[in-house]
Amino acid sequence: MLSIGLFIASLVVTTLTVFARLPFYDWWIRACDFPRLQIAAIALLILLLSPLAAPPLLWPTVILSAAVLGWQTYRILPYTRLWPKQVKDAQDGFEERCVSLLVANVLTPNRNAEGLTRQILQHKPDVVLTLESDQWWGDALDSALGEDYPYAVRIPLDNLYGMHLYSRLKLEDTDVSWLIQKDIPSVHTWLRLANGSRVRLHALHPRPPAPSESDESLWRDAELLLVGKGIHRDGDPTLVAGDLNDVAWSRTTRMFCRVSGMLDPRRGRGMFSTFHANYRLMRWPLDHIFVSEEFTLRNMSRLEAFGSDHFPILATFCFRPSRADEHENPEADEEDWEQAEDAIEEARSRDQDG
């Protein structure tokens, strides 16, 4: 019975691993991108227990679980300290060139605003981005942050896609867009750094592929890739921040980085998993800050839980164009560009209520 159980378990983790590689938008397929660490842990456990299995199932169990462990480790390893850092460390000084960002999905029904604003006032980031913030959250944030953050973009919504952006740095040429779906906003603005430099900021929160939200990841993928194409086209120093409802190692996020040329500060530093705050064994890196090659990283940390299902994430970047050549930008090939264009066109041509 143990032999059969281990063999069936190895088939399950193998199936989940294969599904994640399929180029389909179905939510249940794209969901297989998420638990790579958990799948790897289960595969390792199966491999450790496999000596207890008896022939003829012993070697099939060993081979399948070892293959799964190897592939999942290959995908996870770049988001550990065992991998070279993709975004280089910032040098001391150059404070006037640096910008700190805090990203927090507040969870609309959560009303512990003090738990978040206390951390904002403690760390004093230059820019604060909240997701899922409705009018109640907007009022609470205005009351706590208004004096210290003179620049703001407020999009209070009750559909779980409200967004508030607060900044100590001047916001210029700000645009609120509804890129792919008419109920999903995004903010696109310029930040004026203390030294006078201007850098681009895109704040995103696309709809996730989940039964309660959307049967497909098409809408999320198309929004990310549309923004990625614009970043590549414009070539501006850029930051992208938000709850992207996708893990750092997924096929979509990796394609976004190749299409846009953006860098992931997690690579070589750790996962900084921000969701789910209440379940330690089921956590993934869903909240992101990507940067172009002109930026180096001073620090990055996951902050304390405050009642939301997401942890806030905080990072400080320094704008150092002179160090851009130190980075190796991911690059899209012809297939990536074709897939990105196909996803954007399909999303725009279909019912955008998802």
ROMAR-853153 format. One record per residue (C-alpha): x, y, z. Coordinates in nm, 2 decimals. Last residue first. Example, Ala and Ser with C-alpha at 12.3 -4.5 7.8 and 13.67 -1.06 7.14 Angstrom:
2
+--------+--------+--------+
:      x :      y :      z :
+--------+--------+--------+
:   1.37 :  -0.11 :   0.71 :
:   1.23 :  -0.45 :   0.78 :
+--------+--------+--------+
***
This chain:
354
+--------+--------+--------+
:      x :      y :      z :
+--------+--------+--------+
:  -1.32 :   3.83 :  -1.81 :
:  -1.54 :   4.14 :  -1.81 :
:  -1.34 :   4.23 :  -2.12 :
:  -1.54 :   4.02 :  -2.36 :
:  -1.29 :   3.94 :  -2.63 :
:  -1.10 :   4.14 :  -2.89 :
:  -0.88 :   4.33 :  -2.64 :
:  -0.77 :   4.01 :  -2.46 :
:  -0.70 :   3.83 :  -2.79 :
:  -0.49 :   4.12 :  -2.92 :
:  -0.28 :   4.15 :  -2.61 :
:  -0.22 :   3.78 :  -2.58 :
:  -0.12 :   3.75 :  -2.95 :
:   0.12 :   4.04 :  -2.92 :
:   0.29 :   3.89 :  -2.62 :
:   0.31 :   3.55 :  -2.79 :
:   0.46 :   3.69 :  -3.10 :
:   0.71 :   3.90 :  -2.90 :
:   0.81 :   3.60 :  -2.70 :
:   0.86 :   3.38 :  -3.01 :
:   1.08 :   3.64 :  -3.17 :
:   1.31 :   3.65 :  -2.87 :
:   1.28 :   3.86 :  -2.56 :
:   1.58 :   3.98 :  -2.37 :
:   1.67 :   3.97 :  -2.00 :
:   1.90 :   4.26 :  -1.91 :
:   2.24 :   4.18 :  -1.77 :
:   2.34 :   4.46 :  -1.53 :
:   2.68 :   4.62 :  -1.48 :
:   2.62 :   4.83 :  -1.79 :
:   2.36 :   5.04 :  -1.60 :
:   2.61 :   5.16 :  -1.35 :
:   2.64 :   5.51 :  -1.48 :
:   2.26 :   5.53 :  -1.49 :
:   2.26 :   5.52 :  -1.11 :
:   1.91 :   5.58 :  -0.97 :
:   1.91 :   5.43 :  -0.63 :
:   1.65 :   5.19 :  -0.51 :
:   1.49 :   5.14 :  -0.17 :
:   1.25 :   4.85 :  -0.11 :
:   0.95 :   4.78 :   0.11 :
:   0.70 :   4.50 :   0.09 :
:   0.36 :   4.49 :   0.28 :
:   0.24 :   4.15 :   0.38 :
:  -0.07 :   4.02 :   0.21 :
:  -0.38 :   3.85 :   0.35 :
:  -0.45 :   4.18 :   0.53 :
:  -0.47 :   4.21 :   0.91 :
:  -0.15 :   4.41 :   0.96 :
:   0.13 :   4.16 :   0.88 :
:   0.47 :   4.30 :   0.94 :
:   0.71 :   4.42 :   0.67 :
:   0.89 :   4.22 :   0.39 :
:   1.23 :   4.37 :   0.32 :
:   1.45 :   4.52 :   0.04 :
:   1.76 :   4.73 :   0.07 :
:   1.99 :   4.95 :  -0.13 :
:   1.92 :   4.82 :  -0.47 :
:   2.07 :   4.96 :  -0.79 :
:   1.87 :   5.13 :  -1.07 :
:   1.96 :   5.23 :  -1.43 :
:   1.89 :   4.87 :  -1.56 :
:   1.52 :   4.90 :  -1.53 :
:   1.33 :   4.81 :  -1.21 :
:   1.07 :   4.56 :  -1.10 :
:   0.88 :   4.59 :  -0.77 :
:   0.65 :   4.30 :  -0.69 :
:   0.37 :   4.17 :  -0.47 :
:   0.28 :   3.81 :  -0.54 :
:   0.58 :   3.63 :  -0.39 :
:   0.42 :   3.31 :  -0.26 :
:   0.31 :   3.16 :   0.07 :
:   0.12 :   2.85 :   0.15 :
:   0.31 :   2.68 :   0.44 :
:   0.30 :   3.00 :   0.65 :
:  -0.08 :   3.05 :   0.61 :
:  -0.21 :   3.38 :   0.75 :
:   0.00 :   3.63 :   0.54 :
:  -0.07 :   3.45 :   0.22 :
:   0.09 :   3.61 :   0.02 :
:   0.40 :   3.84 :   0.05 :
:   0.68 :   3.60 :  -0.01 :
:   1.02 :   3.78 :   0.01 :
:   1.16 :   3.51 :  -0.23 :
:   1.53 :   3.56 :  -0.16 :
:   1.83 :   3.77 :  -0.26 :
:   1.98 :   3.63 :  -0.58 :
:   1.67 :   3.72 :  -0.79 :
:   1.44 :   3.92 :  -0.57 :
:   1.55 :   4.25 :  -0.72 :
:   1.38 :   4.15 :  -1.05 :
:   1.51 :   4.34 :  -1.36 :
:   1.31 :   4.48 :  -1.64 :
:   1.39 :   4.42 :  -2.01 :
:   1.03 :   4.49 :  -2.10 :
:   0.97 :   4.18 :  -2.31 :
:   1.21 :   3.96 :  -2.12 :
:   1.08 :   4.07 :  -1.78 :
:   0.72 :   4.02 :  -1.89 :
:   0.81 :   3.68 :  -2.02 :
:   0.95 :   3.58 :  -1.68 :
:   0.63 :   3.71 :  -1.52 :
:   0.41 :   3.51 :  -1.76 :
:   0.61 :   3.19 :  -1.73 :
:   0.59 :   3.20 :  -1.35 :
:   0.90 :   3.25 :  -1.13 :
:   0.81 :   3.58 :  -0.96 :
:   0.46 :   3.46 :  -0.88 :
:   0.15 :   3.62 :  -1.03 :
:  -0.13 :   3.83 :  -0.89 :
:   0.06 :   4.14 :  -1.00 :
:   0.02 :   4.32 :  -0.67 :
:   0.20 :   4.64 :  -0.75 :
:   0.52 :   4.81 :  -0.87 :
:   0.69 :   4.88 :  -1.20 :
:   0.99 :   5.11 :  -1.19 :
:   1.14 :   5.28 :  -1.50 :
:   1.43 :   5.46 :  -1.65 :
:   1.29 :   5.53 :  -1.99 :
:   1.35 :   5.30 :  -2.30 :
:   1.02 :   5.41 :  -2.46 :
:   0.96 :   5.09 :  -2.67 :
:   1.07 :   4.84 :  -2.40 :
:   0.86 :   5.00 :  -2.13 :
:   0.56 :   5.01 :  -2.37 :
:   0.60 :   4.65 :  -2.45 :
:   0.62 :   4.56 :  -2.08 :
:   0.30 :   4.76 :  -2.01 :
:   0.12 :   4.56 :  -2.28 :
:   0.28 :   4.24 :  -2.15 :
:   0.15 :   4.29 :  -1.79 :
:  -0.20 :   4.38 :  -1.91 :
:  -0.22 :   4.09 :  -2.15 :
:  -0.11 :   3.84 :  -1.88 :
:  -0.36 :   3.96 :  -1.63 :
:  -0.65 :   3.95 :  -1.88 :
:  -0.55 :   3.61 :  -2.03 :
:  -0.51 :   3.44 :  -1.69 :
:  -0.84 :   3.26 :  -1.74 :
:  -1.15 :   3.16 :  -1.55 :
:  -1.15 :   3.50 :  -1.38 :
:  -1.22 :   3.63 :  -1.03 :
:  -1.39 :   3.38 :  -0.80 :
:  -1.25 :   3.08 :  -0.99 :
:  -0.90 :   3.22 :  -0.99 :
:  -0.67 :   3.37 :  -1.26 :
:  -0.59 :   3.71 :  -1.10 :
:  -0.71 :   4.05 :  -1.22 :
:  -0.43 :   4.30 :  -1.28 :
:  -0.30 :   4.53 :  -1.00 :
:  -0.05 :   4.77 :  -1.15 :
:   0.14 :   5.09 :  -1.06 :
:   0.38 :   5.21 :  -1.34 :
:   0.65 :   5.45 :  -1.24 :
:   0.88 :   5.65 :  -1.47 :
:   1.19 :   5.82 :  -1.35 :
:   1.28 :   6.20 :  -1.36 :
:   1.61 :   6.33 :  -1.23 :
:   1.60 :   6.65 :  -1.03 :
:   1.84 :   6.54 :  -0.75 :
:   1.55 :   6.49 :  -0.51 :
:   1.38 :   6.26 :  -0.76 :
:   1.09 :   6.38 :  -0.97 :
:   0.86 :   6.07 :  -1.02 :
:   0.68 :   6.03 :  -1.34 :
:   0.34 :   5.87 :  -1.37 :
:   0.14 :   5.57 :  -1.49 :
:  -0.14 :   5.45 :  -1.26 :
:  -0.35 :   5.14 :  -1.33 :
:  -0.72 :   5.07 :  -1.31 :
:  -0.92 :   4.74 :  -1.35 :
:  -1.29 :   4.79 :  -1.41 :
:  -1.28 :   4.85 :  -1.79 :
:  -1.04 :   4.57 :  -1.85 :
:  -0.73 :   4.59 :  -2.07 :
:  -0.56 :   4.92 :  -2.01 :
:  -0.79 :   5.11 :  -1.78 :
:  -0.56 :   5.41 :  -1.74 :
:  -0.49 :   5.68 :  -1.47 :
:  -0.22 :   5.92 :  -1.61 :
:   0.02 :   6.14 :  -1.42 :
:   0.23 :   6.38 :  -1.61 :
:   0.44 :   6.46 :  -1.30 :
:   0.44 :   6.33 :  -0.94 :
:   0.66 :   6.52 :  -0.70 :
:   0.84 :   6.32 :  -0.44 :
:   0.68 :   6.27 :  -0.10 :
:   0.43 :   6.04 :  -0.27 :
:   0.10 :   5.87 :  -0.21 :
:  -0.06 :   5.63 :  -0.45 :
:  -0.40 :   5.48 :  -0.38 :
:  -0.57 :   5.19 :  -0.57 :
:  -0.91 :   5.03 :  -0.58 :
:  -0.92 :   4.69 :  -0.74 :
:  -1.12 :   4.49 :  -0.49 :
:  -1.45 :   4.60 :  -0.65 :
:  -1.54 :   4.87 :  -0.40 :
:  -1.32 :   5.14 :  -0.57 :
:  -1.12 :   5.44 :  -0.44 :
:  -0.89 :   5.56 :  -0.71 :
:  -0.67 :   5.83 :  -0.54 :
:  -0.35 :   5.96 :  -0.68 :
:  -0.14 :   6.16 :  -0.43 :
:   0.12 :   6.42 :  -0.39 :
:   0.16 :   6.61 :  -0.06 :
:   0.27 :   6.30 :   0.14 :
:   0.38 :   6.40 :   0.49 :
:   0.07 :   6.61 :   0.57 :
:  -0.18 :   6.37 :   0.41 :
:  -0.04 :   6.05 :   0.56 :
:  -0.26 :   5.96 :   0.85 :
:  -0.59 :   6.13 :   0.76 :
:  -0.55 :   6.07 :   0.39 :
:  -0.47 :   5.70 :   0.46 :
:  -0.79 :   5.66 :   0.67 :
:  -1.00 :   5.84 :   0.41 :
:  -0.86 :   5.63 :   0.13 :
:  -0.91 :   5.31 :   0.33 :
:  -1.28 :   5.39 :   0.38 :
:  -1.31 :   5.50 :   0.01 :
:  -1.18 :   5.16 :  -0.11 :
:  -0.82 :   5.03 :  -0.11 :
:  -0.77 :   4.70 :  -0.28 :
:  -0.41 :   4.80 :  -0.36 :
:  -0.20 :   5.05 :  -0.17 :
:   0.11 :   5.22 :  -0.31 :
:   0.33 :   5.44 :  -0.09 :
:   0.62 :   5.64 :  -0.23 :
:   0.91 :   5.81 :  -0.05 :
:   0.91 :   5.55 :   0.23 :
:   0.90 :   5.68 :   0.59 :
:   0.99 :   5.36 :   0.77 :
:   0.80 :   5.43 :   1.09 :
:   0.53 :   5.65 :   0.94 :
:   0.45 :   5.37 :   0.69 :
:   0.47 :   5.11 :   0.96 :
:   0.22 :   5.29 :   1.17 :
:   0.00 :   5.35 :   0.87 :
:  -0.03 :   4.98 :   0.81 :
:  -0.14 :   4.86 :   1.15 :
:  -0.34 :   5.18 :   1.20 :
:  -0.55 :   5.09 :   0.89 :
:  -0.67 :   4.78 :   1.06 :
:  -1.00 :   4.78 :   0.87 :
:  -0.96 :   4.46 :   0.66 :
:  -1.27 :   4.42 :   0.43 :
:  -1.07 :   4.57 :   0.13 :
:  -0.75 :   4.36 :   0.17 :
:  -0.47 :   4.61 :   0.22 :
:  -0.25 :   4.51 :  -0.07 :
:   0.07 :   4.69 :   0.03 :
:   0.36 :   4.83 :  -0.17 :
:   0.62 :   5.05 :   0.00 :
:   0.87 :   5.24 :  -0.22 :
:   1.20 :   5.40 :  -0.14 :
:   1.37 :   5.64 :  -0.39 :
:   1.74 :   5.72 :  -0.42 :
:   1.93 :   5.97 :  -0.62 :
:   1.93 :   6.24 :  -0.35 :
:   2.07 :   5.98 :  -0.11 :
:   2.38 :   5.93 :  -0.33 :
:   2.57 :   5.78 :  -0.03 :
:   2.67 :   5.42 :   0.01 :
:   2.68 :   5.21 :  -0.30 :
:   2.37 :   5.02 :  -0.42 :
:   2.38 :   4.65 :  -0.46 :
:   2.34 :   4.51 :  -0.81 :
:   2.00 :   4.40 :  -0.94 :
:   2.02 :   4.04 :  -1.08 :
:   2.20 :   3.91 :  -0.78 :
:   2.39 :   3.59 :  -0.85 :
:   2.20 :   3.28 :  -0.72 :
:   2.25 :   3.09 :  -0.39 :
:   2.08 :   3.37 :  -0.21 :
:   1.75 :   3.24 :  -0.33 :
:   1.51 :   3.35 :  -0.60 :
:   1.72 :   3.21 :  -0.88 :
:   1.69 :   2.86 :  -0.72 :
:   1.32 :   2.83 :  -0.76 :
:   1.29 :   2.74 :  -1.13 :
:   1.59 :   2.49 :  -1.12 :
:   1.46 :   2.36 :  -0.79 :
:   1.13 :   2.28 :  -0.95 :
:   1.30 :   2.09 :  -1.23 :
:   1.53 :   1.89 :  -1.01 :
:   1.26 :   1.80 :  -0.76 :
:   1.02 :   1.70 :  -1.03 :
:   1.28 :   1.48 :  -1.20 :
:   1.37 :   1.32 :  -0.86 :
:   1.01 :   1.25 :  -0.79 :
:   0.95 :   1.09 :  -1.12 :
:   1.27 :   0.88 :  -1.12 :
:   1.24 :   0.76 :  -0.76 :
:   0.87 :   0.66 :  -0.80 :
:   0.93 :   0.48 :  -1.13 :
:   1.23 :   0.31 :  -0.96 :
:   1.03 :   0.17 :  -0.66 :
:   0.71 :   0.08 :  -0.83 :
:   0.82 :  -0.27 :  -0.95 :
:   0.95 :  -0.32 :  -0.69 :
:   0.89 :  -0.22 :  -0.32 :
:   0.87 :   0.13 :  -0.17 :
:   1.04 :   0.20 :   0.16 :
:   1.35 :   0.33 :  -0.02 :
:   1.11 :   0.59 :  -0.17 :
:   1.06 :   0.78 :   0.16 :
:   1.33 :   1.03 :   0.09 :
:   1.22 :   1.08 :  -0.27 :
:   0.86 :   1.13 :  -0.17 :
:   0.97 :   1.39 :   0.09 :
:   1.18 :   1.57 :  -0.18 :
:   0.89 :   1.56 :  -0.42 :
:   0.66 :   1.71 :  -0.15 :
:   0.91 :   1.99 :  -0.08 :
:   0.95 :   2.06 :  -0.46 :
:   0.57 :   2.08 :  -0.49 :
:   0.56 :   2.33 :  -0.20 :
:   0.83 :   2.54 :  -0.35 :
:   0.67 :   2.54 :  -0.69 :
:   0.33 :   2.63 :  -0.55 :
:   0.24 :   2.91 :  -0.79 :
:   0.29 :   2.81 :  -1.15 :
:   0.03 :   2.53 :  -1.11 :
:  -0.23 :   2.81 :  -1.08 :
:  -0.17 :   2.88 :  -1.45 :
:  -0.33 :   2.54 :  -1.53 :
:  -0.63 :   2.58 :  -1.30 :
:  -0.68 :   2.93 :  -1.43 :
:  -0.70 :   2.83 :  -1.79 :
:  -0.46 :   3.06 :  -2.00 :
:  -0.28 :   2.78 :  -2.19 :
:   0.09 :   2.75 :  -2.28 :
:   0.15 :   2.43 :  -2.08 :
:   0.46 :   2.43 :  -1.86 :
:   0.27 :   2.46 :  -1.54 :
:   0.07 :   2.15 :  -1.63 :
:   0.39 :   1.94 :  -1.65 :
:   0.48 :   2.03 :  -1.29 :
:   0.13 :   1.96 :  -1.16 :
:   0.13 :   1.62 :  -1.34 :
:   0.47 :   1.53 :  -1.20 :
:   0.35 :   1.62 :  -0.85 :
:   0.05 :   1.40 :  -0.89 :
:   0.24 :   1.11 :  -1.04 :
:   0.49 :   1.11 :  -0.76 :
:   0.20 :   1.10 :  -0.51 :
:   0.05 :   0.80 :  -0.69 :
:   0.39 :   0.62 :  -0.67 :
:   0.42 :   0.70 :  -0.30 :
:   0.07 :   0.57 :  -0.23 :
:   0.12 :   0.25 :  -0.44 :
:   0.44 :   0.17 :  -0.26 :
:   0.29 :   0.24 :   0.08 :
:   0.00 :   0.00 :   0.00 :
+--------+--------+--------+
***
